[in-house]
Amino acid sequence: MIAQSARLFSSDEAREGMMSFLQKRPAAWAQ
């Protein structure tokens, strides 16, 4: 479970989601 969570949260999409939240801006999701 921990390894799976780490893998999911290290993806580009997860990183963009977290950074956009922290920077209070809309996320630029990949299409």
C-alpha positions in Angstrom: 0.0 0.0 0.0 2.7 2.5 0.9 4.8 1.6 -2.2 1.7 2.0 -4.4 0.9 5.4 -2.8 4.4 6.6 -3.3 4.3 5.5 -7.0 1.0 7.3 -7.6 2.1 10.5 -5.9 5.4 10.7 -7.8 3.7 10.9 -11.2 3.7 14.1 -13.2 -0.1 14.5 -12.8 0.1 14.1 -9.0 3.0 16.6 -8.8 1.1 19.1 -11.0 -2.0 18.7 -8.8 -0.1 19.3 -5.6 1.9 22.2 -7.0 -1.2 23.9 -8.4 -2.9 23.6 -5.1 0.0 25.0 -3.2 0.4 27.9 -5.7 -3.4 28.5 -5.6 -3.8 28.2 -9.4 -5.8 25.9 -11.7 -4.0 22.7 -12.6 -2.7 22.2 -16.1 -3.7 18.6 -16.6 -2.3 16.5 -19.5 -4.9 15.8 -22.2 
